[in-house]
Amino acid sequence: MDSVNEFLKTLNINKNDTLIVAVSFGPDSMALLNIIKRVYPNNKIVCAHVHHNHRKESDIECDELRKYCVKSKIDFEFMKIESYKNDMFTEEEARSKRYSFFDSLIKKYGSNYLFTAHHGDDLVETVLMRIIRGSSLKGYAGIPLISKRKSYNLIRPFLFVTKDDILSYCNENNISYAVDKSNSDDSYTRNRYRKYVLPCLKQENPLVHKQFLKFSTVLNEYDNYFEKVIDKLYPSVITQNEINVSELLKQDDLIIKRLIMRYLYDNYKEEITYVESDNIDLVLSLVKSKKTCSEISLPRKKTLIKSYNKIYFDNGFKYNDYCFVFDGYEKLPNDFIINKIGNLENTTNYVTAFNSQDISFPLYIRNVINGDKIEVLGLNGSKKVHDIFITEKIPKRFREVYPLLVDSEGKILWIPGVKKSKYDKSKQGKYDIILKYYKEEKNDRTK
């Protein structure tokens, strides 16, 4: 355990810091709790235990762990998972609830550190499984020594040692622990790697876990560098949760993939584990497709749509015909807003100005009706709204529900964000009404 002790001393933990240790009562976490207590005797240490409510032995193990903590003067925090979705235990749901509990303890104690007992064998198994399944650069790196989370550091000091090292430590120090019988069940993928693949690798090199740790460290360094590059590029490529295809294609393929991965992560969040390398390749093919309009299906019943130069997730919203009396402010079904404002900010198609003497009140906002025509500003005669939508590359699925501003006589005064009518006075002439069309932002309700 010398390498573990040396690593812990490099963390520069202050004696006033509270240390949270995730403990299952298995040999790995019990050894970790013991060694943390030895290395940091003056710190407040909290044992964080989750009763997964999955094995009949869990009640006994929880009670034994509580007694150990009382005897060792370690604070004991406990959470029992009362139920699972569809009454079925899954590792994914258990992990999600487990880390929610850990996060709550971090906040409760004002801690900056959570320790878990992942060890070198876990790292080897994880890397191999992800290579076989397919993953990202970060995924292939496996388990990092330190993970930076929102408000704390997640630290895994046992990546320097193997399961055998940990068992030896427990036996030498008379540390009690329980063994989860499910760890020998071949129905679990990880168990098969542990029982049949890992022993072969250790025959070739007993210290294979250290080689994997070096491999993991190098990949994480490259991944951290790429993240900084992506941070700078992301705002110019993805706006309002839509991918700008032409901007994305300016980048090299490697950067394109990383931007796609970030976009998927932002939309999947905790469900990102469902996304595999094949899915990323599918999105890449959508980006590079010559088709102007197409879509693909992704995990968790999500649909990604390409419409001209934009790619976005289908939010599943279903529109109906609508018509609103406009009283100066209206939030539309597409989450855009038309708002009466005091000053003419610009003369783009997102702002229009009228002279109230030229139009008939009240004004209405409605969706498109078949045969609609608008007298476009600067043109003689009228033009079909449908033809304008095609020219301006408005996605087909939005055309029938796109908002129009009309007066009480039925004249189309404005296609917000697309075209102005001849009644617009924003570039010249007198006006006393100024309207703006914009995307709603959080906490935005000015009138």
N, C-alpha and C positions, 0 to 999 in steps of 0.2 A: 504493500500500500504506500510505499515511499513516493511514487509518482503522484498519487492522489494528494498526499500531504503537501508536497511541493507546489502543486497547482493551487490548492486552497490558500496557501500563504501569499500567492501572487495577486489575489483578489482585493487586497487592501481593505478588508471589511472593518468598519469601525466597531468598537466594543459596545457602542450604543445602538447598533443596528439589530433589529429583530429578524431572525432567520426562520423562514417557513420551510419545513421538510415534508414532502409528500411520502406517506408511509402506508404500505398495504399490509404489513406484518409478514411479508415474504422475506427471505434471506437478504435480498439486495437492499431493500429499503431499510431493514433493521440494521444492517451493517452501516449504511449511510447515516442513519440517525445517531448511531454510536460514535462514528468518527467525527461528525459535525460537533457533537457534544465535547469530544476530546480536544479538537483543534480550537474551538471557540468556547471555552469554559465560562467566560464572563458575559456572554451574549444571551439574550432572551431567545429561546428556541421553542418553536411551536410545531408540534406533530400534527399534520393535517391528514386525517384518515377518512376515506370514503367507503361506506358499506354499500356494495353494489347490489345487495339483495338478490344475488344470483346463485349463491351456493349455501347449503345448509350450515356449513362450518363458519360462515361469516359472523354470526352473533358471538360465538366463542372467541374468535380471533379479535374482534373488536374489544371484548371485555379484557382479554389478556394484554392487548396493547395499551389499554387505558391504565391497567395496573402497573405496567412497565414504566409508563410516563410519570405516574405518581411517585413511584420509587426513585426514578432518576431525576425528579424535579424538572420535568419538561411539561410545558403547557399542552393540553390535549384538546384538539378541535375535531369534531365529528359531524359527518353528514350522511344520512341514509337516503338512497334513491328509492322512493316509494313505488314508482311505477315506470314502465317504458311504453312507448308508442305501440299500439296493437298488442300490448302484453307480451312483447317479444324483446329479449335482451339483444342489443347490438353493441359492438365495441365502439362504434362511432358515436352513438347517443351517450353511452357511458362516459366516453372521453369528454364530450362536450359538457356534460353536467359536472364532471370532475373538475375541469378547469374553470368553470363558472364559480365553483366552490372555492378553489384556490384564489381566484381573483378577488372574491369577497373578503378572504382572510388578509390578502395583501393590503386591501383598503382599510380593514378593521384595525390592523396593527401598524399601519403606516410603513410597511416593509418594502425594501427594494430587492429582495432576494427570495427566490423559490428554488429549492434543490430537489431534483428527482434522481432516481437510482438507475437510469439507463446505463448499461455497461458496454464494454468493447464487443462482446458477442452480439448484443442487440444491434450495434452499429453495422457489423458485418452482414447480419441477416437483413437489415433494412435496405442497405445498399444493393445487395443481390436481388432482393424482391423487386425493387424499383427498376433495376436494369432489365429484368425479365419482363416486367409489366409495361415498362415505358414510363418516362417521367420527364421532368425539366432538369436544368442544370442544378438548381437548388435541391430538387428531389433526389438526384443521383448522389448528391453530397451526403445524404443520410441525415444523421443527427449531429448538430453542432455542439461544441462544448458549452457555448453560451449563446442563448437566443435573447435578442432584445425585444421585449414586449412593450406594450404601451406605457406602463408605469413601473416596470421592474425587470430584473434580469432573471432568466430561467437558466440554471446552471446544472451541468451534468458531470460531476467530477469523476465518476466511475468509468468514463469512456477509456480511461488509461488501463483498466484491468478487465479480467475475464470473469465469467461466472465461477470458475474453479477458484480463482483468487479470493472471491467474495465468500464462498463457502468455507474456505480455509480460515479466513479472518473470523467468521462467526464461530467456528469450532474452537479456535485458539482463545477467543475471548468469552466463551460460554454465553453467546448471544442466542436467546430463544427466537424461534421463528416458525412459521407454518408454510407448508408446501401446497400450492394450488394444483390439484390433480389434473385440471384441464390443460396444464402445460405439457402433458404427455399425449394429448389427444391428437391423432394424425389428421383429423378433419380440419384442423386449423393450419393454414399455409405456413405461418411462421414456425410452427412446431416441426413441420417436415424439413424445413431448412436447418433448424436447430439439431435435429436428430440424424439427418442423413448427409447434408451438404457441408455443414460447418466442420464436422470431424475430419472429413477428407482434406479440407484446406489446412487444418491444424497439423495434419500429418506432414504436409509440405513445409509448413512454417508455423511452429507453435506460437509465434508472436504476430500472426497474421492480422490480428486486430489493430496493432500499432501501424501497420502499413495502410490499413483502411482509414485510420484516423488521419494519417498524413494526406491521403487521397481526399478525404472529406474536407480537411482544412484548406487545401489548395482550391478545390471547387468553390468553397464558400467565399474565398478571397476574390475569385473571378466574378462570382455572383454579386457580391457587394459592389464591385466596380461597375458592373452592368446596371445595377439599380440606380446608381448616381447618374449614369447616362440617360436612362429611361425617365428619371425624374425631370430632367431638363426638356426632353422631347415631348413628353406626354401631353402637356396643355395645348401644344400646337397641332396635335394629331387627333385627340379626342376632346370634343366639346359637347356639353349638354348630353353626355353619355352616348354620343354618336361618333363613329370612326369616320374621319375624312379620308377617303380612299386615296385620292391623288397625293395628299400630304404623306400618308403612310408609305406609299410606293416610292417616295423619294429616298427612303432609307435602304440600307443593305439588308439582305434577307435575315441575317441573324438578329438585327435590331427590330425588324418587322415582327419576328416571332416573339421577341421579348415584350414588345408593345401589345401584341395580341394577348399574351399571357397576363399582363397587368390588367388589361381591359376585362378579361374573363374573371380574374380574381376580384376585381372591384364589383362585378355583378353577381358572382357566386358566393363570395365571402367565405363563411364557415363550410359551405358545401363544395368548395373548390377541389376537395379530394375526389369528387366524382369525375373531374375533368382529367383525361389522359392525353398522352402525346398524339394519339390518332385524332382526337377532337381538335387539337391545335392545328394539325395538318389540314383538317377539313375547313377550318376557318381561313387558313392561309389560301386554300384553293378558291374559296369564295372571294377573297380580296383580289386575287389575280384573275378571276374569271372575266371573260370578255362580255358576258351577259350583263345587260343593264339592270335587270330585275330578277332576283332569285332568292332562295332561302334554304337554310339547312337546319336540321334538328340536332340539338345538343342534349347532354344529360339533364335529368330532372325536368324533362318535358319543356325545355326552353327552345325557342325558335329565334334564329338570327337571320335578319332580313337585309338583303342588299337592294338598294334602290338608287340607281344612278351612282352618285359619288358618295353616298352615305351607307353605312352599315350600322344597324341598331337591333336591340332586342325587341321582339314583339311583346308588348306589355299586356296583351290579351284584352284590351279595352274595346268594347263594342259600342259603336256610335248609333244614334238614331237621328231622324230628322229633327231639327230644332229651329226655333225662331224666338229671339228675345227682343223686347223693347229696350233700346239702349238709353240709359239714364246718366251716362258719363263714366261708368265703370262696369266691366263685365269680364268675369273669368269664364273662358271657353272650355269645351270638353277636351281640347288638346293641351290643356294646361297653360295656354297663352292667355294674355290679358289685353283687352283694348281699354285704354284709359284716356280720359280727357286731361290734358296737361296745360300749363300756363305759358310755356315758352317753346318756340320752334327750335328743337335741338339740332335737327339736320334735315336734309331733303331727300333721304333715302325712301324706299318704298315702305319702310316700317313707320314712317310718320307722314301724316297728311293734314292739310289745313283747308277749311271751307269758309265761305261767306254764307252766313245763315240766310241771307236773302235769296240765294241761288237754289236752295234745297227745301224740301217739304218735311215738316215734322209731324209725328215723331219719327225717329230713326230706328231701324231694326238691324239686328245681326242674325243672319240665317245661313243655313248650308245651301249648297248649289242645287238648282233645279234644272232639269234637262232643258236645253235651249237658251239658257242664260247668255246675255250679251252685255258687254260694257263698252262705253265710248271712251277709249283709251286716251289719256293725256298725250297731246302732240300728234295724234293721228286723225285723219278724216274718216268719219263713219264709225261703225261699231265692229267689235270682234267677239267671237264666241269665247266664253270663259273656258270651255273644255279645251279649245285649241291653245289657249294661253297656258293652261296647265301642262300640256304636252311639251310645248316649246320651253317652258321654264323647268321642266323635268320634276314636276310635283309627283311624288309616288302615287301610283294608281289607287292604292288602298285608301288614300287620303282625299282624293279628288271629290268624291261625292259628299264629303262632310266638311270640306274646307269652308271657313267663315267668309261671308261677304257682308259689307256694310251697305244697306239700301235705305232709301227714304220712303215716305208714306205713299209716294206715287209709283214705287217699284223700281226707280232708277238705281242702278248699281253704282255707288259712289267710290268704292274702294275694294280691292282684293288685298287685304293686309299682307305686307311683306312681299307682294308679287307685282301688282300693277296699281297705278292711280288712274282715276277717271279724269275727264276734261273739267270736272268741277273742282279739282284740286287747285289751291292758290299758294302752295308753299314756296314756289320760286318767284312768283310775282303776283301783284294784285292785293286787294284788301281781304283780310280774313279775321274772323272772331271765334273760330272753333279749331282747336288743334288736338289731334288724336294720335296716340302712340300704341303700337302693337309690339309686345315683348313677352319673353318667357318668364313665367312666375319664378321668383326666387323665394327661399324660405323666409318666413316672417315678413313677406312683402304684401302689404295691403294698404297702399296709399290711394287716396281717392281725391 
